């Protein structure tokens, strides 16, 4: 059986250290990333822009829990 082929959709810049986890929202409009730089980021897949930076963690983030991502156009809230 052949190995699956993956291709890059978009390079996202902003984290200062390695990204350890990413998760898509169920509707595919948002992407959450967790990093060793002790931050999580919420990205809009429309334009691939960082919409929220979640700081204040006391150690590197290695996983993302199952999280609901609100998908309003204003991006007012992300329960992370």
C-alpha positions, 0 to 999 in steps of 0.5 A, spaced: 500 500 500 502 506 497 503 512 503 499 518 502 501 524 499 500 530 503 501 537 500 502 544 504 496 548 503 499 555 506 505 556 511 503 560 517 508 564 521 507 567 528 509 562 533 516 563 535 517 555 537 515 549 534 508 547 533 506 541 536 498 540 534 493 543 530 486 542 529 480 544 524 474 547 526 468 542 524 466 547 518 473 548 516 473 555 517 478 556 522 485 552 524 487 552 531 495 551 533 499 550 539 506 551 540 512 550 544 512 558 545 506 557 550 501 560 546 495 558 541 493 561 535 486 561 532 487 562 524 482 564 519 482 559 513 479 565 509 485 569 507 490 565 512 490 570 517 491 569 525 485 572 528 487 570 536 493 569 540 492 566 546 497 567 551 499 566 559 500 559 559 505 556 564 509 551 559 509 549 552 502 547 549 503 540 546 496 538 545 489 541 543 483 539 547 476 538 543 474 545 542 468 548 539 470 554 535 465 559 534 465 561 526 462 568 526 464 573 521 466 578 527 470 572 530 468 575 537 469 569 541 473 562 541 472 558 547 479 555 547 
